[in-house]
Amino acid sequence: MVKLYDGGAYLVNGTEIVPEAEAAKVEALTGKKAEKSEARKGTMAYGIMEAHNTSGNMEGTAESGQSHYIRKCGRQIRCLYRRYR
């Protein structure tokens, strides 16, 4: 089943989804304040962009033409997931 959220969401400990509107719950569960900029660094997309970034500067990488790596890797991940589930 798929659930749509208005706004963002945090994945806590790999198991619990907390809507962005309930960010205080993230702090209660983890002891860390929910900061959108720090949470972004923990995403798979950020890791892919960082791995392919040759400038050393992560600011503006989506506009620099590297965002196609996310789409390509996302398709590959979906294919692997369907094959091995």
PyMOL Python script that loads the backbone (N, CA, C, O; Angstrom):
from pymol import cmd

cmd.read_pdbstr("""\
ATOM      1  N   MET A   1       0.844  -1.174   0.000  1.00  0.00           N
ATOM      2  CA  MET A   1       0.000   0.000   0.000  1.00  0.00           C
ATOM      3  C   MET A   1       0.892   1.242   0.000  1.00  0.00           C
ATOM      4  O   MET A   1       1.925   1.274   0.669  1.00  0.00           O
ATOM      5  N   VAL A   2       0.494   2.233  -0.735  1.00  0.00           N
ATOM      6  CA  VAL A   2       1.233   3.477  -0.845  1.00  0.00           C
ATOM      7  C   VAL A   2       0.451   4.568  -0.125  1.00  0.00           C
ATOM      8  O   VAL A   2      -0.765   4.680  -0.284  1.00  0.00           O
ATOM      9  N   LYS A   3       1.161   5.374   0.671  1.00  0.00           N
ATOM     10  CA  LYS A   3       0.524   6.495   1.346  1.00  0.00           C
ATOM     11  C   LYS A   3       1.215   7.766   0.894  1.00  0.00           C
ATOM     12  O   LYS A   3       2.443   7.852   0.922  1.00  0.00           O
ATOM     13  N   LEU A   4       0.434   8.754   0.478  1.00  0.00           N
ATOM     14  CA  LEU A   4       0.965  10.035   0.046  1.00  0.00           C
ATOM     15  C   LEU A   4       0.943  11.018   1.204  1.00  0.00           C
ATOM     16  O   LEU A   4      -0.012  11.064   1.979  1.00  0.00           O
ATOM     17  N   TYR A   5       2.011  11.806   1.311  1.00  0.00           N
ATOM     18  CA  TYR A   5       2.108  12.812   2.358  1.00  0.00           C
ATOM     19  C   TYR A   5       2.177  14.191   1.719  1.00  0.00           C
ATOM     20  O   TYR A   5       2.813  14.370   0.681  1.00  0.00           O
ATOM     21  N   ASP A   6       1.523  15.160   2.340  1.00  0.00           N
ATOM     22  CA  ASP A   6       1.683  16.550   1.932  1.00  0.00           C
ATOM     23  C   ASP A   6       2.968  17.033   2.574  1.00  0.00           C
ATOM     24  O   ASP A   6       3.074  17.052   3.800  1.00  0.00           O
ATOM     25  N   GLY A   7       3.934  17.418   1.779  1.00  0.00           N
ATOM     26  CA  GLY A   7       5.227  17.831   2.320  1.00  0.00           C
ATOM     27  C   GLY A   7       6.164  16.645   2.398  1.00  0.00           C
ATOM     28  O   GLY A   7       5.912  15.605   1.788  1.00  0.00           O
ATOM     29  N   GLY A   8       7.228  16.796   3.137  1.00  0.00           N
ATOM     30  CA  GLY A   8       8.230  15.742   3.254  1.00  0.00           C
ATOM     31  C   GLY A   8       7.928  14.779   4.380  1.00  0.00           C
ATOM     32  O   GLY A   8       6.919  14.895   5.076  1.00  0.00           O
ATOM     33  N   ALA A   9       8.827  13.827   4.541  1.00  0.00           N
ATOM     34  CA  ALA A   9       8.714  12.849   5.620  1.00  0.00           C
ATOM     35  C   ALA A   9      10.113  12.390   5.999  1.00  0.00           C
ATOM     36  O   ALA A   9      11.032  12.436   5.180  1.00  0.00           O
ATOM     37  N   TYR A  10      10.272  11.952   7.229  1.00  0.00           N
ATOM     38  CA  TYR A  10      11.542  11.431   7.725  1.00  0.00           C
ATOM     39  C   TYR A  10      11.403   9.927   7.929  1.00  0.00           C
ATOM     40  O   TYR A  10      10.373   9.450   8.407  1.00  0.00           O
ATOM     41  N   LEU A  11      12.435   9.190   7.568  1.00  0.00           N
ATOM     42  CA  LEU A  11      12.479   7.761   7.839  1.00  0.00           C
ATOM     43  C   LEU A  11      13.383   7.578   9.047  1.00  0.00           C
ATOM     44  O   LEU A  11      14.583   7.847   8.977  1.00  0.00           O
ATOM     45  N   VAL A  12      12.813   7.122  10.148  1.00  0.00           N
ATOM     46  CA  VAL A  12      13.545   6.997  11.404  1.00  0.00           C
ATOM     47  C   VAL A  12      13.912   5.535  11.644  1.00  0.00           C
ATOM     48  O   VAL A  12      13.048   4.658  11.645  1.00  0.00           O
ATOM     49  N   ASN A  13      15.187   5.290  11.844  1.00  0.00           N
ATOM     50  CA  ASN A  13      15.716   3.949  12.108  1.00  0.00           C
ATOM     51  C   ASN A  13      15.355   2.937  11.028  1.00  0.00           C
ATOM     52  O   ASN A  13      15.313   1.734  11.285  1.00  0.00           O
ATOM     53  N   GLY A  14      15.095   3.424   9.830  1.00  0.00           N
ATOM     54  CA  GLY A  14      14.814   2.543   8.709  1.00  0.00           C
ATOM     55  C   GLY A  14      13.466   1.860   8.756  1.00  0.00           C
ATOM     56  O   GLY A  14      13.173   1.021   7.903  1.00  0.00           O
ATOM     57  N   THR A  15      12.634   2.197   9.733  1.00  0.00           N
ATOM     58  CA  THR A  15      11.356   1.500   9.857  1.00  0.00           C
ATOM     59  C   THR A  15      10.150   2.402  10.025  1.00  0.00           C
ATOM     60  O   THR A  15       9.050   2.038   9.608  1.00  0.00           O
ATOM     61  N   GLU A  16      10.327   3.569  10.624  1.00  0.00           N
ATOM     62  CA  GLU A  16       9.176   4.408  10.945  1.00  0.00           C
ATOM     63  C   GLU A  16       9.180   5.678  10.100  1.00  0.00           C
ATOM     64  O   GLU A  16      10.193   6.374  10.021  1.00  0.00           O
ATOM     65  N   ILE A  17       8.059   5.973   9.477  1.00  0.00           N
ATOM     66  CA  ILE A  17       7.909   7.179   8.666  1.00  0.00           C
ATOM     67  C   ILE A  17       7.211   8.239   9.503  1.00  0.00           C
ATOM     68  O   ILE A  17       6.126   8.017  10.040  1.00  0.00           O
ATOM     69  N   VAL A  18       7.859   9.399   9.601  1.00  0.00           N
ATOM     70  CA  VAL A  18       7.307  10.512  10.372  1.00  0.00           C
ATOM     71  C   VAL A  18       7.093  11.685   9.418  1.00  0.00           C
ATOM     72  O   VAL A  18       8.054  12.162   8.814  1.00  0.00           O
ATOM     73  N   PRO A  19       5.853  12.161   9.267  1.00  0.00           N
ATOM     74  CA  PRO A  19       5.598  13.305   8.388  1.00  0.00           C
ATOM     75  C   PRO A  19       6.360  14.539   8.861  1.00  0.00           C
ATOM     76  O   PRO A  19       6.610  14.709  10.054  1.00  0.00           O
ATOM     77  N   GLU A  20       6.725  15.394   7.912  1.00  0.00           N
ATOM     78  CA  GLU A  20       7.476  16.609   8.224  1.00  0.00           C
ATOM     79  C   GLU A  20       6.728  17.491   9.225  1.00  0.00           C
ATOM     80  O   GLU A  20       7.352  18.172  10.039  1.00  0.00           O
ATOM     81  N   ALA A  21       5.430  17.481   9.169  1.00  0.00           N
ATOM     82  CA  ALA A  21       4.623  18.287  10.086  1.00  0.00           C
ATOM     83  C   ALA A  21       4.765  17.826  11.534  1.00  0.00           C
ATOM     84  O   ALA A  21       4.466  18.583  12.458  1.00  0.00           O
ATOM     85  N   GLU A  22       5.219  16.587  11.737  1.00  0.00           N
ATOM     86  CA  GLU A  22       5.402  16.031  13.082  1.00  0.00           C
ATOM     87  C   GLU A  22       6.890  15.873  13.403  1.00  0.00           C
ATOM     88  O   GLU A  22       7.297  14.882  14.010  1.00  0.00           O
ATOM     89  N   ALA A  23       7.685  16.838  12.999  1.00  0.00           N
ATOM     90  CA  ALA A  23       9.139  16.753  13.158  1.00  0.00           C
ATOM     91  C   ALA A  23       9.562  16.604  14.619  1.00  0.00           C
ATOM     92  O   ALA A  23      10.622  16.041  14.893  1.00  0.00           O
ATOM     93  N   ALA A  24       8.768  17.089  15.548  1.00  0.00           N
ATOM     94  CA  ALA A  24       9.100  16.948  16.970  1.00  0.00           C
ATOM     95  C   ALA A  24       9.159  15.477  17.376  1.00  0.00           C
ATOM     96  O   ALA A  24       9.898  15.116  18.291  1.00  0.00           O
ATOM     97  N   LYS A  25       8.400  14.643  16.712  1.00  0.00           N
ATOM     98  CA  LYS A  25       8.408  13.215  17.002  1.00  0.00           C
ATOM     99  C   LYS A  25       9.762  12.588  16.647  1.00  0.00           C
ATOM    100  O   LYS A  25      10.198  11.644  17.305  1.00  0.00           O
ATOM    101  N   VAL A  26      10.421  13.109  15.614  1.00  0.00           N
ATOM    102  CA  VAL A  26      11.750  12.619  15.236  1.00  0.00           C
ATOM    103  C   VAL A  26      12.723  12.837  16.381  1.00  0.00           C
ATOM    104  O   VAL A  26      13.510  11.951  16.714  1.00  0.00           O
ATOM    105  N   GLU A  27      12.669  14.009  16.979  1.00  0.00           N
ATOM    106  CA  GLU A  27      13.561  14.312  18.099  1.00  0.00           C
ATOM    107  C   GLU A  27      13.264  13.404  19.288  1.00  0.00           C
ATOM    108  O   GLU A  27      14.183  12.971  19.983  1.00  0.00           O
ATOM    109  N   ALA A  28      11.990  13.115  19.525  1.00  0.00           N
ATOM    110  CA  ALA A  28      11.622  12.215  20.623  1.00  0.00           C
ATOM    111  C   ALA A  28      12.141  10.794  20.383  1.00  0.00           C
ATOM    112  O   ALA A  28      12.531  10.107  21.327  1.00  0.00           O
ATOM    113  N   LEU A  29      12.144  10.358  19.132  1.00  0.00           N
ATOM    114  CA  LEU A  29      12.580   8.995  18.807  1.00  0.00           C
ATOM    115  C   LEU A  29      14.095   8.846  18.732  1.00  0.00           C
ATOM    116  O   LEU A  29      14.638   7.796  19.076  1.00  0.00           O
ATOM    117  N   THR A  30      14.783   9.909  18.276  1.00  0.00           N
ATOM    118  CA  THR A  30      16.222   9.794  18.029  1.00  0.00           C
ATOM    119  C   THR A  30      17.093  10.611  18.969  1.00  0.00           C
ATOM    120  O   THR A  30      18.288  10.345  19.103  1.00  0.00           O
ATOM    121  N   GLY A  31      16.504  11.597  19.615  1.00  0.00           N
ATOM    122  CA  GLY A  31      17.293  12.489  20.458  1.00  0.00           C
ATOM    123  C   GLY A  31      17.979  13.586  19.660  1.00  0.00           C
ATOM    124  O   GLY A  31      18.701  14.406  20.228  1.00  0.00           O
ATOM    125  N   LYS A  32      17.763  13.612  18.354  1.00  0.00           N
ATOM    126  CA  LYS A  32      18.348  14.630  17.488  1.00  0.00           C
ATOM    127  C   LYS A  32      17.239  15.473  16.895  1.00  0.00           C
ATOM    128  O   LYS A  32      16.159  14.974  16.577  1.00  0.00           O
ATOM    129  N   LYS A  33      17.523  16.775  16.749  1.00  0.00           N
ATOM    130  CA  LYS A  33      16.545  17.670  16.130  1.00  0.00           C
ATOM    131  C   LYS A  33      16.432  17.353  14.642  1.00  0.00           C
ATOM    132  O   LYS A  33      17.438  17.111  13.975  1.00  0.00           O
ATOM    133  N   ALA A  34      15.217  17.356  14.131  1.00  0.00           N
ATOM    134  CA  ALA A  34      14.978  17.076  12.712  1.00  0.00           C
ATOM    135  C   ALA A  34      15.319  18.314  11.903  1.00  0.00           C
ATOM    136  O   ALA A  34      14.582  19.299  11.933  1.00  0.00           O
ATOM    137  N   GLU A  35      16.425  18.274  11.183  1.00  0.00           N
ATOM    138  CA  GLU A  35      16.827  19.381  10.323  1.00  0.00           C
ATOM    139  C   GLU A  35      16.804  18.899   8.883  1.00  0.00           C
ATOM    140  O   GLU A  35      17.472  17.931   8.520  1.00  0.00           O
ATOM    141  N   LYS A  36      16.024  19.596   8.076  1.00  0.00           N
ATOM    142  CA  LYS A  36      15.828  19.187   6.688  1.00  0.00           C
ATOM    143  C   LYS A  36      17.151  19.129   5.916  1.00  0.00           C
ATOM    144  O   LYS A  36      17.366  18.206   5.131  1.00  0.00           O
ATOM    145  N   SER A  37      18.027  20.093   6.130  1.00  0.00           N
ATOM    146  CA  SER A  37      19.297  20.121   5.393  1.00  0.00           C
ATOM    147  C   SER A  37      20.193  18.940   5.765  1.00  0.00           C
ATOM    148  O   SER A  37      20.888  18.400   4.905  1.00  0.00           O
ATOM    149  N   GLU A  38      20.185  18.537   7.023  1.00  0.00           N
ATOM    150  CA  GLU A  38      20.987  17.386   7.444  1.00  0.00           C
ATOM    151  C   GLU A  38      20.344  16.068   7.004  1.00  0.00           C
ATOM    152  O   GLU A  38      21.039  15.127   6.622  1.00  0.00           O
ATOM    153  N   ALA A  39      19.017  16.013   7.061  1.00  0.00           N
ATOM    154  CA  ALA A  39      18.314  14.794   6.649  1.00  0.00           C
ATOM    155  C   ALA A  39      18.536  14.519   5.169  1.00  0.00           C
ATOM    156  O   ALA A  39      18.637  13.364   4.755  1.00  0.00           O
ATOM    157  N   ARG A  40      18.611  15.580   4.375  1.00  0.00           N
ATOM    158  CA  ARG A  40      18.827  15.442   2.934  1.00  0.00           C
ATOM    159  C   ARG A  40      20.142  14.711   2.653  1.00  0.00           C
ATOM    160  O   ARG A  40      20.243  13.962   1.681  1.00  0.00           O
ATOM    161  N   LYS A  41      21.153  14.930   3.509  1.00  0.00           N
ATOM    162  CA  LYS A  41      22.460  14.298   3.312  1.00  0.00           C
ATOM    163  C   LYS A  41      22.419  12.791   3.550  1.00  0.00           C
ATOM    164  O   LYS A  41      23.336  12.079   3.138  1.00  0.00           O
ATOM    165  N   GLY A  42      21.390  12.304   4.196  1.00  0.00           N
ATOM    166  CA  GLY A  42      21.264  10.877   4.452  1.00  0.00           C
ATOM    167  C   GLY A  42      20.470  10.117   3.405  1.00  0.00           C
ATOM    168  O   GLY A  42      20.228   8.921   3.567  1.00  0.00           O
ATOM    169  N   THR A  43      20.060  10.783   2.334  1.00  0.00           N
ATOM    170  CA  THR A  43      19.254  10.115   1.320  1.00  0.00           C
ATOM    171  C   THR A  43      20.123   9.381   0.306  1.00  0.00           C
ATOM    172  O   THR A  43      21.301   9.693   0.139  1.00  0.00           O
ATOM    173  N   MET A  44      19.540   8.424  -0.350  1.00  0.00           N
ATOM    174  CA  MET A  44      20.236   7.688  -1.398  1.00  0.00           C
ATOM    175  C   MET A  44      20.591   8.629  -2.557  1.00  0.00           C
ATOM    176  O   MET A  44      21.675   8.527  -3.132  1.00  0.00           O
ATOM    177  N   ALA A  45      19.691   9.527  -2.888  1.00  0.00           N
ATOM    178  CA  ALA A  45      19.937  10.466  -3.985  1.00  0.00           C
ATOM    179  C   ALA A  45      21.146  11.348  -3.681  1.00  0.00           C
ATOM    180  O   ALA A  45      21.969  11.588  -4.565  1.00  0.00           O
ATOM    181  N   TYR A  46      21.266  11.831  -2.451  1.00  0.00           N
ATOM    182  CA  TYR A  46      22.405  12.680  -2.081  1.00  0.00           C
ATOM    183  C   TYR A  46      23.703  11.889  -2.189  1.00  0.00           C
ATOM    184  O   TYR A  46      24.711  12.409  -2.668  1.00  0.00           O
ATOM    185  N   GLY A  47      23.681  10.636  -1.747  1.00  0.00           N
ATOM    186  CA  GLY A  47      24.874   9.791  -1.840  1.00  0.00           C
ATOM    187  C   GLY A  47      25.321   9.585  -3.280  1.00  0.00           C
ATOM    188  O   GLY A  47      26.516   9.605  -3.575  1.00  0.00           O
ATOM    189  N   ILE A  48      24.365   9.387  -4.167  1.00  0.00           N
ATOM    190  CA  ILE A  48      24.680   9.204  -5.586  1.00  0.00           C
ATOM    191  C   ILE A  48      25.264  10.494  -6.156  1.00  0.00           C
ATOM    192  O   ILE A  48      26.276  10.469  -6.855  1.00  0.00           O
ATOM    193  N   MET A  49      24.615  11.625  -5.851  1.00  0.00           N
ATOM    194  CA  MET A  49      25.113  12.912  -6.344  1.00  0.00           C
ATOM    195  C   MET A  49      26.513  13.196  -5.808  1.00  0.00           C
ATOM    196  O   MET A  49      27.376  13.675  -6.543  1.00  0.00           O
ATOM    197  N   GLU A  50      26.737  12.906  -4.537  1.00  0.00           N
ATOM    198  CA  GLU A  50      28.037  13.155  -3.925  1.00  0.00           C
ATOM    199  C   GLU A  50      29.119  12.277  -4.550  1.00  0.00           C
ATOM    200  O   GLU A  50      30.246  12.727  -4.759  1.00  0.00           O
ATOM    201  N   ALA A  51      28.772  11.020  -4.849  1.00  0.00           N
ATOM    202  CA  ALA A  51      29.736  10.106  -5.454  1.00  0.00           C
ATOM    203  C   ALA A  51      30.137  10.531  -6.863  1.00  0.00           C
ATOM    204  O   ALA A  51      31.262  10.278  -7.293  1.00  0.00           O
ATOM    205  N   HIS A  52      29.227  11.169  -7.574  1.00  0.00           N
ATOM    206  CA  HIS A  52      29.505  11.576  -8.945  1.00  0.00           C
ATOM    207  C   HIS A  52      29.933  13.044  -9.064  1.00  0.00           C
ATOM    208  O   HIS A  52      30.216  13.524 -10.162  1.00  0.00           O
ATOM    209  N   ASN A  53      29.978  13.739  -7.950  1.00  0.00           N
ATOM    210  CA  ASN A  53      30.345  15.143  -7.955  1.00  0.00           C
ATOM    211  C   ASN A  53      31.863  15.280  -8.086  1.00  0.00           C
ATOM    212  O   ASN A  53      32.609  14.747  -7.265  1.00  0.00           O
ATOM    213  N   THR A  54      32.306  15.974  -9.090  1.00  0.00           N
ATOM    214  CA  THR A  54      33.749  16.155  -9.291  1.00  0.00           C
ATOM    215  C   THR A  54      34.234  17.529  -8.844  1.00  0.00           C
ATOM    216  O   THR A  54      35.440  17.774  -8.821  1.00  0.00           O
ATOM    217  N   SER A  55      33.328  18.423  -8.492  1.00  0.00           N
ATOM    218  CA  SER A  55      33.727  19.782  -8.126  1.00  0.00           C
ATOM    219  C   SER A  55      34.101  19.911  -6.656  1.00  0.00           C
ATOM    220  O   SER A  55      34.811  20.844  -6.281  1.00  0.00           O
ATOM    221  N   GLY A  56      33.629  18.980  -5.811  1.00  0.00           N
ATOM    222  CA  GLY A  56      33.869  19.112  -4.383  1.00  0.00           C
ATOM    223  C   GLY A  56      32.868  20.029  -3.700  1.00  0.00           C
ATOM    224  O   GLY A  56      32.925  20.205  -2.483  1.00  0.00           O
ATOM    225  N   ASN A  57      31.960  20.610  -4.452  1.00  0.00           N
ATOM    226  CA  ASN A  57      30.953  21.515  -3.926  1.00  0.00           C
ATOM    227  C   ASN A  57      29.577  20.939  -4.239  1.00  0.00           C
ATOM    228  O   ASN A  57      29.226  20.776  -5.408  1.00  0.00           O
ATOM    229  N   MET A  58      28.805  20.632  -3.219  1.00  0.00           N
ATOM    230  CA  MET A  58      27.488  20.026  -3.429  1.00  0.00           C
ATOM    231  C   MET A  58      26.391  21.058  -3.696  1.00  0.00           C
ATOM    232  O   MET A  58      25.257  20.678  -3.990  1.00  0.00           O
ATOM    233  N   GLU A  59      26.698  22.339  -3.602  1.00  0.00           N
ATOM    234  CA  GLU A  59      25.701  23.378  -3.882  1.00  0.00           C
ATOM    235  C   GLU A  59      25.412  23.434  -5.376  1.00  0.00           C
ATOM    236  O   GLU A  59      26.338  23.535  -6.181  1.00  0.00           O
ATOM    237  N   GLY A  60      24.168  23.370  -5.748  1.00  0.00           N
ATOM    238  CA  GLY A  60      23.763  23.528  -7.137  1.00  0.00           C
ATOM    239  C   GLY A  60      24.056  22.338  -8.031  1.00  0.00           C
ATOM    240  O   GLY A  60      24.059  22.485  -9.253  1.00  0.00           O
ATOM    241  N   THR A  61      24.303  21.161  -7.462  1.00  0.00           N
ATOM    242  CA  THR A  61      24.632  20.012  -8.306  1.00  0.00           C
ATOM    243  C   THR A  61      23.452  19.568  -9.155  1.00  0.00           C
ATOM    244  O   THR A  61      23.652  19.052 -10.254  1.00  0.00           O
ATOM    245  N   ALA A  62      22.221  19.755  -8.671  1.00  0.00           N
ATOM    246  CA  ALA A  62      21.059  19.337  -9.449  1.00  0.00           C
ATOM    247  C   ALA A  62      20.926  20.166 -10.722  1.00  0.00           C
ATOM    248  O   ALA A  62      20.442  19.674 -11.741  1.00  0.00           O
ATOM    249  N   GLU A  63      21.354  21.418 -10.661  1.00  0.00           N
ATOM    250  CA  GLU A  63      21.265  22.278 -11.835  1.00  0.00           C
ATOM    251  C   GLU A  63      22.443  22.078 -12.784  1.00  0.00           C
ATOM    252  O   GLU A  63      22.398  22.534 -13.927  1.00  0.00           O
ATOM    253  N   SER A  64      23.492  21.406 -12.327  1.00  0.00           N
ATOM    254  CA  SER A  64      24.704  21.313 -13.136  1.00  0.00           C
ATOM    255  C   SER A  64      24.693  20.139 -14.111  1.00  0.00           C
ATOM    256  O   SER A  64      25.702  19.874 -14.763  1.00  0.00           O
ATOM    257  N   GLY A  65      23.587  19.445 -14.218  1.00  0.00           N
ATOM    258  CA  GLY A  65      23.513  18.353 -15.181  1.00  0.00           C
ATOM    259  C   GLY A  65      23.779  16.987 -14.576  1.00  0.00           C
ATOM    260  O   GLY A  65      23.721  15.984 -15.287  1.00  0.00           O
ATOM    261  N   GLN A  66      24.068  16.920 -13.285  1.00  0.00           N
ATOM    262  CA  GLN A  66      24.335  15.634 -12.666  1.00  0.00           C
ATOM    263  C   GLN A  66      23.062  14.938 -12.196  1.00  0.00           C
ATOM    264  O   GLN A  66      23.105  13.770 -11.811  1.00  0.00           O
ATOM    265  N   SER A  67      21.948  15.626 -12.222  1.00  0.00           N
ATOM    266  CA  SER A  67      20.720  15.032 -11.703  1.00  0.00           C
ATOM    267  C   SER A  67      20.265  13.831 -12.523  1.00  0.00           C
ATOM    268  O   SER A  67      19.470  13.026 -12.036  1.00  0.00           O
ATOM    269  N   HIS A  68      20.749  13.691 -13.755  1.00  0.00           N
ATOM    270  CA  HIS A  68      20.353  12.531 -14.553  1.00  0.00           C
ATOM    271  C   HIS A  68      20.876  11.237 -13.928  1.00  0.00           C
ATOM    272  O   HIS A  68      20.313  10.170 -14.171  1.00  0.00           O
ATOM    273  N   TYR A  69      21.939  11.312 -13.129  1.00  0.00           N
ATOM    274  CA  TYR A  69      22.445  10.123 -12.443  1.00  0.00           C
ATOM    275  C   TYR A  69      21.415   9.581 -11.464  1.00  0.00           C
ATOM    276  O   TYR A  69      21.275   8.366 -11.318  1.00  0.00           O
ATOM    277  N   ILE A  70      20.701  10.466 -10.799  1.00  0.00           N
ATOM    278  CA  ILE A  70      19.684  10.023  -9.845  1.00  0.00           C
ATOM    279  C   ILE A  70      18.609   9.226 -10.560  1.00  0.00           C
ATOM    280  O   ILE A  70      18.214   8.154 -10.100  1.00  0.00           O
ATOM    281  N   ARG A  71      18.132   9.749 -11.690  1.00  0.00           N
ATOM    282  CA  ARG A  71      17.085   9.039 -12.427  1.00  0.00           C
ATOM    283  C   ARG A  71      17.587   7.692 -12.922  1.00  0.00           C
ATOM    284  O   ARG A  71      16.880   6.690 -12.818  1.00  0.00           O
ATOM    285  N   LYS A  72      18.795   7.661 -13.457  1.00  0.00           N
ATOM    286  CA  LYS A  72      19.351   6.418 -13.974  1.00  0.00           C
ATOM    287  C   LYS A  72      19.527   5.396 -12.851  1.00  0.00           C
ATOM    288  O   LYS A  72      19.138   4.236 -12.993  1.00  0.00           O
ATOM    289  N   CYS A  73      20.109   5.829 -11.749  1.00  0.00           N
ATOM    290  CA  CYS A  73      20.323   4.912 -10.634  1.00  0.00           C
ATOM    291  C   CYS A  73      19.001   4.483 -10.015  1.00  0.00           C
ATOM    292  O   CYS A  73      18.855   3.341  -9.581  1.00  0.00           O
ATOM    293  N   GLY A  74      18.041   5.395  -9.976  1.00  0.00           N
ATOM    294  CA  GLY A  74      16.722   5.048  -9.444  1.00  0.00           C
ATOM    295  C   GLY A  74      16.066   3.953 -10.258  1.00  0.00           C
ATOM    296  O   GLY A  74      15.463   3.037  -9.699  1.00  0.00           O
ATOM    297  N   ARG A  75      16.179   4.039 -11.579  1.00  0.00           N
ATOM    298  CA  ARG A  75      15.609   2.990 -12.438  1.00  0.00           C
ATOM    299  C   ARG A  75      16.311   1.658 -12.184  1.00  0.00           C
ATOM    300  O   ARG A  75      15.659   0.616 -12.120  1.00  0.00           O
ATOM    301  N   GLN A  76      17.628   1.685 -12.042  1.00  0.00           N
ATOM    302  CA  GLN A  76      18.374   0.449 -11.803  1.00  0.00           C
ATOM    303  C   GLN A  76      18.001  -0.165 -10.461  1.00  0.00           C
ATOM    304  O   GLN A  76      17.866  -1.384 -10.354  1.00  0.00           O
ATOM    305  N   ILE A  77      17.836   0.662  -9.445  1.00  0.00           N
ATOM    306  CA  ILE A  77      17.459   0.167  -8.120  1.00  0.00           C
ATOM    307  C   ILE A  77      16.075  -0.457  -8.168  1.00  0.00           C
ATOM    308  O   ILE A  77      15.858  -1.522  -7.590  1.00  0.00           O
ATOM    309  N   ARG A  78      15.123   0.198  -8.858  1.00  0.00           N
ATOM    310  CA  ARG A  78      13.775  -0.368  -8.971  1.00  0.00           C
ATOM    311  C   ARG A  78      13.798  -1.717  -9.679  1.00  0.00           C
ATOM    312  O   ARG A  78      13.089  -2.641  -9.283  1.00  0.00           O
ATOM    313  N   CYS A  79      14.615  -1.830 -10.728  1.00  0.00           N
ATOM    314  CA  CYS A  79      14.708  -3.109 -11.466  1.00  0.00           C
ATOM    315  C   CYS A  79      15.266  -4.206 -10.567  1.00  0.00           C
ATOM    316  O   CYS A  79      14.757  -5.327 -10.564  1.00  0.00           O
ATOM    317  N   LEU A  80      16.299  -3.890  -9.814  1.00  0.00           N
ATOM    318  CA  LEU A  80      16.882  -4.881  -8.897  1.00  0.00           C
ATOM    319  C   LEU A  80      15.887  -5.285  -7.818  1.00  0.00           C
ATOM    320  O   LEU A  80      15.788  -6.458  -7.457  1.00  0.00           O
ATOM    321  N   TYR A  81      15.148  -4.298  -7.306  1.00  0.00           N
ATOM    322  CA  TYR A  81      14.171  -4.590  -6.265  1.00  0.00           C
ATOM    323  C   TYR A  81      13.096  -5.545  -6.779  1.00  0.00           C
ATOM    324  O   TYR A  81      12.717  -6.495  -6.094  1.00  0.00           O
ATOM    325  N   ARG A  82      12.611  -5.282  -7.988  1.00  0.00           N
ATOM    326  CA  ARG A  82      11.572  -6.147  -8.555  1.00  0.00           C
ATOM    327  C   ARG A  82      12.108  -7.548  -8.813  1.00  0.00           C
ATOM    328  O   ARG A  82      11.386  -8.532  -8.647  1.00  0.00           O
ATOM    329  N   ARG A  83      13.359  -7.642  -9.214  1.00  0.00           N
ATOM    330  CA  ARG A  83      13.945  -8.939  -9.546  1.00  0.00           C
ATOM    331  C   ARG A  83      14.171  -9.799  -8.305  1.00  0.00           C
ATOM    332  O   ARG A  83      13.960 -11.011  -8.353  1.00  0.00           O
ATOM    333  N   TYR A  84      14.597  -9.196  -7.196  1.00  0.00           N
ATOM    334  CA  TYR A  84      15.019  -9.971  -6.035  1.00  0.00           C
ATOM    335  C   TYR A  84      14.058  -9.950  -4.860  1.00  0.00           C
ATOM    336  O   TYR A  84      14.404 -10.445  -3.787  1.00  0.00           O
ATOM    337  N   ARG A  85      12.884  -9.402  -5.020  1.00  0.00           N
ATOM    338  CA  ARG A  85      11.951  -9.422  -3.872  1.00  0.00           C
ATOM    339  C   ARG A  85      11.171 -10.683  -3.809  1.00  0.00           C
ATOM    340  O   ARG A  85      10.349 -10.856  -2.909  1.00  0.00           O
TER     341      ARG A  85
END
""", "prot")
cmd.dss("prot")
cmd.show_as("cartoon", "prot")
cmd.util.cbc("prot")
cmd.orient("prot")
